């Protein structure tokens, strides 16, 4: 519902009970002594617009039956922009009624034009299913007034028997970019009626389309525009995004068209308490703190036992399974059915029916707690959760506030606890809580002209429809002039043919099936449970991750069960696992090598250092793994991994420290071992703090330090994009070097350790040397130049 209702007596009593339980938890010394900040974000009243008098009476009546008697101001603003024929992006917080912002103009148009169609795109199947349920409720509750609005989901889980009906009868087709890419656009002749009457394309959670995934989706949208134009339609785009620094810019890069920005939310907001919690030190000398998994588990257990429904966000599949198993072990009681509290792990790789069972259990109240990766960060309806626990900084402020917003979606009081890890950025936040609450959001970046990604989608586009010279000359080709370069390259390779002013597809292959939108490769490894001859598929994983997580003798965790990997067959994309009981989990150790291929752009720091942006070749290989004991997290052994290395050409920012610069002079005054330790410490800090400035995960960036780089012949620090071809992260960071270096130095100075720890330069690092080095290149550091 798009407005906060006055709570009834029972709801008010529940809120008082929760407030009392929360006070008791926060007064417990084991928590209270380590709370760095306890900030109350007050409730906010909504800003409304009158219910539109010219709204179709059938839709108006259906909304009133659901209690909607007025609109939030931003919902009305979106409607007016769309009615004026403009593309629009709406940027408001979690649970602010964004769904009605696009449903209102879309359904209004569909009721007035019986041929009109709309396409809804969501980044995940779970969100698609959630949206169909919401629309079906609206249609079913209208008493037949909205029966003309046929809503269908068309994704990989849609049975073949229903697909033809979805194509011909669906007025609103709900899908995801992957299905649009591989299942709809290549088969557009089957969708003639749909594309000929396509009026709207809704792109929800637009902030999630960044990096390699966003760059791919930008290519898919350009292909969609080509096909819509071919069938005579020009759909309007409505995009919804969480709060980021550059929503209009990201939306325009995504769709290739100018957009109106609606970013003043009229939605009311319930009271929220945000707690910053720094786990106690277990080794003050080395700066080692109690594990985030252990401390997050304690918070979750305290909330659950107090009757507060809770979501815990871990940030890897392994941590999610480990944390869920710890919580369930603590609750285990045969006589009380685990205190009648059910906790589930939710992550990528679960089978569709497993995901939906957990989502349904949360909505219906049968599941009281869930431990999730960022898979539940987006706006799936998972019922009335009151608390969220974020185990370690999730990589961006945008992600943190999205995860914090998963609690309190029904409008009442809620609490979110950020449990810091020993990572440099987490400890920087704990030492600067005011900076954390005052920090502006990051920028979302994608690169639709990435040569690898562009060529992939030009191939797909040519398979779907010929490219015409006339479109390039008229400036109407959605891919722009850069596509012509890709087409000429493909013509030389014999993949396309250029005749009579058109580029035609010349191969027998189906290009879309070999292109993954979400990873560097389309190869997924299927995980098969062979315990007692079962031969049951229990999950899947992309190939590069498989080499680091499910190698032979690795421990694979799935919904609380442990499996030992018996064989990883990369060639046949299959991993065989057998159920086992062990007291440890595993972590692959990856070694990396880097080679410079080109120097494309350079800039200077006014005598402090020099930067170069260019292409690099990165070779990586998981060569060993360590065994980590459950609960204590001590290292109890190593094992070897025998798998071929991965090669990737990508973009990198090289920070160079020549002898004629202050930073280079500083390093030259140290012996080689000391200089290597200083560069490694600086690299660790920069890699962990960089995501504050560009919207990415720390895992999207790689760092390589060289005391004497073989290409440049000077000390160098490489920051590279961990996707083939790059996605613009190196270029974006090159404009933020002064602020990034200053923040890295401050993080090291603020760390209470004596000489280096995991929270700053790394255990055994050279803290004093690293701080002094960063000080030489901060403060007076200049911006980009033409050097």
RADA-V412607 format. One record per helix or strand of 3 or more residues. SS is the DSSP state (hx for helix, st for strand). FROM is the first residue (numbers start at 1). TO is the last residue. If there is no record, write none. Layout:
[[SS & FROM & TO] [SS & FROM & TO]]
This chain:
[[hx & 9 & 27] [hx & 29 & 32] [st & 35 & 41] [hx & 57 & 65] [hx & 73 & 83] [st & 88 & 91] [hx & 98 & 112] [st & 117 & 121] [hx & 125 & 140] [st & 151 & 153] [hx & 160 & 169] [st & 172 & 175] [hx & 177 & 196] [st & 198 & 203] [hx & 206 & 208] [hx & 211 & 230] [st & 236 & 241] [hx & 247 & 255] [st & 260 & 262] [st & 272 & 278] [st & 281 & 283] [hx & 292 & 305] [st & 310 & 313] [hx & 317 & 331] [hx & 338 & 340] [st & 343 & 346] [hx & 352 & 364] [st & 369 & 372] [hx & 374 & 376] [st & 387 & 391] [hx & 397 & 404] [st & 414 & 420] [hx & 424 & 431] [hx & 433 & 438] [hx & 451 & 464] [hx & 469 & 474] [hx & 482 & 492] [st & 496 & 499] [st & 502 & 505] [hx & 511 & 514] [st & 524 & 529] [hx & 531 & 533] [st & 536 & 542] [hx & 543 & 549] [st & 555 & 558] [st & 561 & 569] [st & 574 & 579] [st & 584 & 596] [st & 601 & 604] [st & 610 & 629] [st & 635 & 640] [st & 646 & 657] [hx & 662 & 668] [hx & 672 & 690] [hx & 698 & 700] [st & 701 & 706] [st & 715 & 721] [hx & 729 & 734] [hx & 737 & 750] [hx & 767 & 776]]
